[in-house]
Amino acid sequence: MTDDAERQALLAIGVITVASGATQAVAPGTLLGALNVENTDATRQLFGTVGMFMVVVGGLLTAATRRPGAGRDVVFWTSLQKLGAAGAVALGVRRAVFAPRALLVAGFDFLSGLIALDYWRRLGRP
């Protein structure tokens, strides 16, 4: 994948992260139901809070990738967030907290993290 193609992919990933995080923050109960997760005041609050952080991280990634070569540190930390989220969701599925369909989210985050990590590596070379 070329530098520009990776940057464009990360820009799209940032936008998708903002949109999905906003949905999660505004309507956590709906998404909890789709994942077969207990839908309580506490789980809705926590899920909504995670959604708010997704909006922030996705917004940072979007801003950092709008200009070629910009935001190397943001791309690095976003890659770690995406890889960590993939692991956390996969662990939630393994522990039967989330329905297996949540692995689609984990897969998206894992692939996003790998793309971000590779783009970060490319930004560091002369």
N, C-alpha and C positions, 0 to 999 in steps of 0.2 A: 504494500500500500504506500502511495506517495505521501510526502509531508502534507500537502494540501488536502488530499483525500482524508487523511487521518484528522486533520484540523476540522474539516467539514463534518466528519462523523462525530467528533467530540462536540461540535457546536450543536448538532442534532440531539446528541445524548444529553447535553445541558438543558436544552429546551424540553425534552421529554421528562427529565428529572424535575424540572420546575412544575410542569403540568401535573405529573403524577403526585408530587409532593403536595401541591395545592389541593388536589382532590382528596388526598389522604388527610390533610389538615382540616378541610371543610366538612367532609363526610366520612369520618373514620368508621362509623358503624356499618355503612354500606360495604366497605372493603373488608372489614372484619368478617362479615357474613359470607362474603365470596370466598374467603380463605378458611372457612369453618373454624373460626377462632371465637372463644368466649367473648360475648359482647356485653361488657359491663361499663359502668362509669369510668373505672380505672383503666381498662384496656382502651377505651375510646380516647381518654386523655393522653395516654402514653403514645398511642398510634398517631394521634393528631400532632403531638409534639415532635415525633420523628418526621412527620410530613413537613413541618415548619423547617426543620434542619435540611431536609431534602431541597426545599425551595431555595434556601441560602446557598447550599453547595452547588446546586444546578445553576443558579444565577451567577455565582462566581466563575464556574466553568464556561458558561455562555459568554460572559464578559471577557474572560482570558483568551478565548479562542476566536473572538471576532477579528483580531488582528494577527496576522502571521508572526510567529516568534515571540509573542507576548505571553506573560503569565506563567513562566516555567514552574515556579513554586506552587502556584495554584493547581496546575495540572498534576504535579507530583502528589500533593495532598489529596486531590480528588481521586487519583488512582487508588490510593490507600483506603479512602472512604468506600469506594465502589467494591474493592476486593474484600474489605471487612464486612460490608453489608451482605455480599454474596455468601460469605462464610456463616454469618449470623442467621440468615434466612435458611440456608441448608441445614444448619444445626437445629433450627426451629422445626423443620420438616422431620428430621431424624428423631427428634423428641416428641413428635406427634402434636406439636403446638400449632403448626400450620398444615393445611392440606397439601398434598403433593404438587398441586398446580402452582404453588408458590415457588417451586423450583424453576419455573419460567422466569420469574423475577430474579432469582439468584443467578440464573444463566446470563440474563441481560446485564446484570451488575458485574459479573465476573468478566464477560467479554468487554464491557465498557472499561473496567479497570485495566485489562491488558492493553487495550488500545491507548488509553491515557498514559500508561507506563511507557509504552513504546514511543509515543509522541514526545513525552518528557525526555526520554533518552535522546531522541533526534534533536530536540531543542538545545541540548547541551554540547553538541558538536559544532566545530567551527564552520 
